[in-house]
Amino acid sequence: MCRPVARGWRLLSDELTLVRLDDGRIDPLPRPVSLKNGSIDVIRAWRRRPN
């Protein structure tokens, strides 16, 4: 996941979804993923490494 995020992609969570009762349709509610401070440092270090 680090490479797409490093290239400008957004990482979203799919933990929340609405299910329509009338037709069973599913509507996702994407939200930004919460990262702990330690995870942010890992991603920053990964971005600085040579390809």
C-alpha positions as a Python dict, from the first residue, in 0.01 Angstrom:
ca = {
    (1, 'M'): (0, 0, 0),
    (2, 'C'): (291, 236, 52),
    (3, 'R'): (376, 276, -317),
    (4, 'P'): (30, 397, -432),
    (5, 'V'): (6, 633, -134),
    (6, 'A'): (356, 767, -207),
    (7, 'R'): (243, 835, -566),
    (8, 'G'): (-50, 1047, -452),
    (9, 'W'): (-330, 791, -419),
    (10, 'R'): (-561, 819, -120),
    (11, 'L'): (-605, 523, 112),
    (12, 'L'): (-968, 484, 218),
    (13, 'S'): (-1143, 250, 455),
    (14, 'D'): (-1449, 48, 357),
    (15, 'E'): (-1555, -35, 711),
    (16, 'L'): (-1886, 149, 683),
    (17, 'T'): (-2152, 50, 428),
    (18, 'L'): (-2521, 128, 395),
    (19, 'V'): (-2756, -148, 275),
    (20, 'R'): (-3079, -23, 118),
    (21, 'L'): (-3371, -216, 260),
    (22, 'D'): (-3596, -168, -42),
    (23, 'D'): (-3365, -319, -306),
    (24, 'G'): (-3063, -460, -114),
    (25, 'R'): (-2826, -220, -288),
    (26, 'I'): (-2500, -152, -107),
    (27, 'D'): (-2367, 203, -84),
    (28, 'P'): (-2008, 228, 44),
    (29, 'L'): (-1909, 521, 262),
    (30, 'P'): (-1533, 555, 211),
    (31, 'R'): (-1340, 732, 486),
    (32, 'P'): (-971, 816, 523),
    (33, 'V'): (-784, 544, 711),
    (34, 'S'): (-665, 644, 1057),
    (35, 'L'): (-293, 584, 1097),
    (36, 'K'): (-106, 575, 1425),
    (37, 'N'): (190, 813, 1455),
    (38, 'G'): (433, 521, 1431),
    (39, 'S'): (279, 414, 1099),
    (40, 'I'): (320, 761, 954),
    (41, 'D'): (691, 752, 1037),
    (42, 'V'): (727, 411, 867),
    (43, 'I'): (567, 544, 547),
    (44, 'R'): (789, 853, 550),
    (45, 'A'): (1101, 637, 592),
    (46, 'W'): (987, 409, 308),
    (47, 'R'): (937, 708, 77),
    (48, 'R'): (1295, 826, 140),
    (49, 'R'): (1458, 497, 43),
    (50, 'P'): (1615, 461, -304),
    (51, 'N'): (1413, 272, -565),
}
